[in-house]
């Protein structure tokens, strides 16, 4: 297997095209060595120098926070403050569609432009393109990646209540009107087809399916979205929820000349930090002067046994406080998308959304967006397929994909280090499950696995869970 990494100028993506211009020369695909052993950045720099442009050309040809959003324009669907009262009054008179918490998260995602150029919940033509091709064809013939259907389900009663109305009001879980959906289209929700094509299986036990699809209605409603005011959760974390526009402004303010994004839904351990710091080192070796890390934890729906967002954010803060990551070169923000656990299909969405946020490098590791098979003792997806798919995905040509080097705990050096196959017996692989077991049982991981402040956050969280479980058991026994 080989990895394709290109130097790109920001441009509207073209179907099946991986050729971009750098200065006056055309730079074709750069084919590198085996994915686990290549140093893609240094190889890319050498290739650029061979063409006679050197490191300065590499810096000039890649634009960081100025990378074009998909479709060329960053979508912003939040109604301007001066128009909100009028729009809200109109919405009061429209048929209403109730939103679940996950639906509201998708409203948030669409409204801020994470899914640009999408301007609302998908109509049937967009849905079918996304479901079957993982991309959307634009009016000018260009293609943008869109690997996950972003849709809104309704039941028979809601469909009947809408009748012939062309517009509907969207009502949040708390009963407040949050948006208007205009020029609507209602079409069948074939759940089995959606599940099979998104996850590659219809096995029972898929978390997002059980939470959001199985109980949903048998119809989908698409249309253009107008959001009455910015989506807020009032959970003490809203200041972390920077929109793509705000992130681009932050990168420009910091004078970033490269932005590399790291998505995660778990606490940061020192292996993660090693990967992120090593990526920055390699970018500096290429000639970039101020590469900025976007540490971007997923903040929407996650399955029940994942560490909650508020705990993860506290843990991430400790990582920066303890100096494991440099606050001067790191932006921590919450990505508001729900989690599907759909492996190679979903990782394309994660990468595409970071393009819209202004990142031009995306770090991808083992089994991205994956999970264990819900009914068998194996991974649901091949752990290498996410990396391979990203290197080939239509509509992601302008994004530079950076594969993880495998990191594990070096029992000789007593720290997290890059895995050396020649002395494999010296390395200990600590999975997320094993990490959570350590924290739950009060057992400390090996020294150097995670910064002390970050580990303390996890231990306190699992202690609180045990205390709550004890209280619940006592309550049951006393009844």
N, C-alpha and C positions, 0 to 999 in steps of 0.2 A: 504494500500500500504506500502511496506517496501523497504528500500534501501539496496543494496548490496555494500559493500566496502571491498576490499581485500588488504592485504599487498602483494606486488609482488617483486620478483627479476626480473631484466630486462631479458627478454627472447623473443624468437620468438613466436608470438601468436599462440595458438592452437584452432582448431574449437571446440566450445561448452565447453571449459575447463575453469573453474574458480578456480581451485585448484593450489596453488603455495606452494613452500617450504620456510619455515622460519627457518634457522638453521637446526636442525635435525628433526623438527616436520612439519607435514602438517597442514596448516591453511585453513579450508574450508570457505565457505561463512559466513560473519558476518552479521546476520540479525538484523537490528535496528528497532526502533520504528517509529511512524508516521513521514513522511518526514519533516513536518514543525516544529515538536517538538523535534526531535532527535538532540543530539550533536554528530555527527558521529565521530569526532576525539577523544573525551574523551571516547566514547564507544569502539572505536577501540583500544585505549591504554589499557583500562581495560581488553579487551579480550586477548591482547598480554600478559599482566601480569599474567592472569589466566593460560596461557600456560607455565609460568615459565621463560619467556624470559625478561619481563620488558621493560622499555623505551629504554634502550640502544639497545636492539634487534630490536625495531621498527626503530630506526635510522639506524642501520646497514643494515636492510633488504630492505630499500627503498633508491634507488639511484636517486638523483635529476637530475642534468644536464648530468649524465652518463646513464640515462635511454635509453635503446636501441631504435633507430629509427625503424619505421616499415620496415620490411624486413631485419633488422640487419645492414644496411649500409645507411648512409645519402647520398641521391642522390645530385650530383653537376654536372650540365649539361652546365656550362659556359666554353667555349673553353679557354685553357690556352693562355696567352698573346703571347707566342712565335709562336703559331700556327694560330693566328687570321688572319693574312694577307693571308695566303694560303687558309684558309677556306672561307674567304670573296671573294677571287677571284673565287673559285669554285662556290659559291652561285650566282655570277653574271651571270653564264651561265645556270642556272636552270630555269624551269618554275616558275612563281611567284604566291603566294597566299597572298592577302591583308588581313591585320589584323585590326579589330576595336580596340578601346581603351580597351574594356573588353577582347578581345582576347589577347591583349598585357599583360594585368594584369595576365591572365592565364599562358602565357609564363613565366612571372616573377615567379609566384607561382611554376610551375613545375621545372624551372631551378634551384631554390635554395633548392629544396628538401622538401618543405612543404607537398607535396603529395607523398613522398617516400612510397613505392618503384617505383611509376610510373615514367617512363623515357620519356614520351612524351604525345601527345594527344592520347586519347584512340582509339585503334582498336576495331572492332565490338565485339569480345569476351569479352574484358574488359568492354566495354560499357554496354553490356547486363548483366554482373554480377553486375556492379554498379547499374544499373537501377532497376533490379529485386531483388537483394539480399543485396544491400548496402555494399558489401564487394568484395574482390578479393581473389581468391585462388592462392597461390604461387606454384611454381614447386615442393616444398617439401611437399605439402599438407596443409601447414599452411594457415591461413586466416588473412588478414589485412582489417581494415575498410576502405571503400571508398564509402560514401553514396551519393555523388554528381557526376554525369558524368562530366568529364572534357574533352570537345570535341571541335573540330574546324569545323565550317560549311563552305561550299563553294557552289556556284551556278552552274548552268549548263554550263555557259560559261567558268568558271575557270576549271571545270572538263574536258571539251573538250580540253582546252589549255594544260592541264597536259598530256593528251594522255597516252602513255605507260611509261612515265618517272617514275623511282622508287624513285626519290628524288625531293623535291621542296624547293625553297627559300621563307621565310616568310618576308613580307614587312610591317613595322609599319605604323601607321596612317600618319606619316610625310614623308613617302616615302623611309626611310632607310631600308636596309636589316638588319634584327635583328637575324635571325636564319635559320637553315636548318632542314627540316623534312625528315628523311630517311626511306627507306623501307616502303613506304606509303601503306595504304589500304583505299579505298574509298567505302563507303556503304551508304545505304539510311538513311535519317534523318526523321524519323516519329515524327513530332513535337507534334502531339496530344498525342501519347503514352508517350513521354518524359515529357510533361507538367503534364499529369494526374498522372504519377507515382512519379514525384518529388514533386509536390505541393498537390496532392490529390484532385485537382479540375482543371477544364478547364475554370473556370469563367473568364470573361474579366476583365482587370484591374490589373493583376499581374505585378508589376513593372519590374522585370528582364525579364519576358516573352516578354513584349511589347518592351523592350529596346534591347534584345539580341537574342531572339528566333524567334518571329514572322517575323521580317524583314530578317532573315538569310536564307541561301540557303537550298535546299532540299537534300543535300549530306553532309556527315561527312567524314573528312579525318584524319586518325590516322597514327602515326609513331613515330620513335625515334627522340628526339629533341637534336640539338646542337645549343646553343645560342652563338652568335659571341662575345658578351661582356656583362657585367652586365647591367641589365635594370635600367635606371635612368629616373626620371621625371623632374628634374631641376626646382622644385617648391619650393625650400628652405627647403624641408622636407626629402631629401634623407638620411641625417645623422641619421634620426630616423628609417630608413628601414633596420634593422639588419636581416641578414639571419639566418636560424636555426643554421648554423655553428658558426656564430658570437655570437648568444645568448648563445649557449652552452659554448663558450669560456668565455663570460662575467660571467656566473653563476659559472664557475670553478674559475675564477679570484677572485670572491667575496667569494669563499669557501662556497657556498650554500650547505646545506645538505637537503633542500627541496625547490622546486619551485612550487608556486601556481599561476595559470594563471587566469586572469579576462578579458574576452572579452567584449567590449562595442562598440556601435556606437553612443552614446549620450554623452553629457557633464557629468562630474563626480559631483554628489551632495553628501552631507554629509551622506546620507543613503548608497550610494555605499561605501564611505570611512569607515563607521561603519562596513560594512560587511567584507571589506578587512582587516581592522585592527583587527577585532575579529577573523578572520581566522588565522592570524599570531599569535595572543595570544594563540589560542587553539593548534596550532602546537608547540609553545614553551612549553605549558603544557604537551604535549606528550613526550617532551625530545629533540626535535630538537633544535639545538643551533643557527642556522642562516638561517631561512626560508626567501626566497626572493620572492617578489611579481613581477610577470610579468604583468604590466598594458598594455594591448595589443589592442588598438583601431583598428577596421577594417578600412583599407585604400583604398580598391578598390571601385567599383561602389556602390553607395547608391541612394535611391530614392530622388526625387527632394526636398521633404520637410524635409529631414534630415539635421542636421547642418553640413556644409561642413567640410572636414578634417582639413584644415588649421585653422579654428576657434576652432575646438575641441582640436587640439594640443596646441594652445595658452592657452585655458582654462585649459587643463591638467597641463601645466607648472605652471599656477597660483596656482593650487591645491597643488603642491609640494612646491612652494615658500611660500605659506601661512602656511605650516607645517601640512596640513590636512593629507597628506601621507608623510612618511619619505623617503627622497631621498637616504639615505644610504641603505635602504632595499627594494628599488623599482627600477625596470628597466622599462622604458617607451620606447616602440617600436611600429612600425606600422606593422600590419598584412596585406599583400598586396592583399588578396583575394577580389573578388567582392562579393556583398551581394545578396543572392537569396530571402530572406524572406520566406524560405521553412520550418520553424518550426522544428519539431523533426527530419526530414530528414537532414536538414542543420546543426543542432547543433552537430550531430555526426562528420561532417567534421570539424567544429570549434575545437572540442576536439581532434580529430585525428592529426590535424596539430600542436597542441601544444605539443603532444608527440614528434613529430619530432624536435620541438624547444627545447626539454629538460625539459619540465614541467612534473611532476608526480602527481600533484593535479590540478583539474580543477573545478572552481566555476561555478555553474549553478543556474539560478534563474527562475522567473516566465516567462512563454511564451518565451523561448529563440529562437531567430531568427524568431519570429512571427510577425504578423501584423493584422490589422483589415481586416475583409472579404471585398473584393473589391466591392461587390454589396449588402451586407446585413449589418445591424447594429449589429455586433457581432464579436468576435475574430475568425480568420480563424482556429486556432487550440485550443484545450483544453490547458489552461495555465500550467497544471501539466504534460502533456505528454512528454515534452522535458526531464525533470528530470527522469521520469520513463524509457524512452527509453534509455537514457545514461547508466542507471544502468544495462541494459540487453544487450546492443549492442555487436554484435560479433566484435572481433578485438580490443576492448577497455578495455580488461580485466586488463591490467597492469596499467591503469590510474585510480587514486582514484578520484571519483566524489563527490564533496562537494555541497550539496544543500544550497541555500540561506536560512537564516531565514528572514522572512518578516520584512522589516523596513518601518516605516512611521513617519510622523511628530507628535511628542508628544506635544500637545497644553498646557499641564500642565507644563512640564519640559522645553518647548520652545527649543526643539532640535530634531534631528532625533534619533529615538530609535527603538528597536525591538518591534514589535507589541504585545500587551498584550490583548488577547481576553476578559479577565475579565473586562477590562475597555475600550472597543472598541470605545465608544463615545468620548474618549479623543484623538483619533488619526485622523489625516488628511492624506489621500493618495493623493499625488501630481503626476499625470501622466506626461509623457513626453510632451503630448499635452498641459496640463495645464501649465507646465513649460515654453513652448514656447510662450503660450498666455501671461503669465506674462511679459516675455522679450519683446514681440512685442508691448504690450500696455504701457510699461514703469512702470508697477505696480511691486513693490517689493514683492518677496515671503516672507513667515514668517522668522523672524530672526532664523538663525541656519540651514536653508535649504541648503545653499551653501556658500562657502567662498566668501567674498566680492570681491576679485580680480577675481575669476572665473565668478561670476555673472556679473561683469562689462564688461567682454569680450563678453558675450552673448547680453547684452543690446546694446553695440556698434554695434554688427553685425546686429541686427534687425533694429536699427536706420539707418544703411547704406542701408538696403533693402528698407526701407520706402522712403529714399531720392532718391534712384534710381527709384522707382516706380513713385514718383512725377515728376521726370525729364522726364520719358517716357510719362506720361500722358500729360505733357506740350508740348512735341514734337508732339504728335498726334494732339492735339488741334490747334497747330500752322500750321499744314499742310493744 
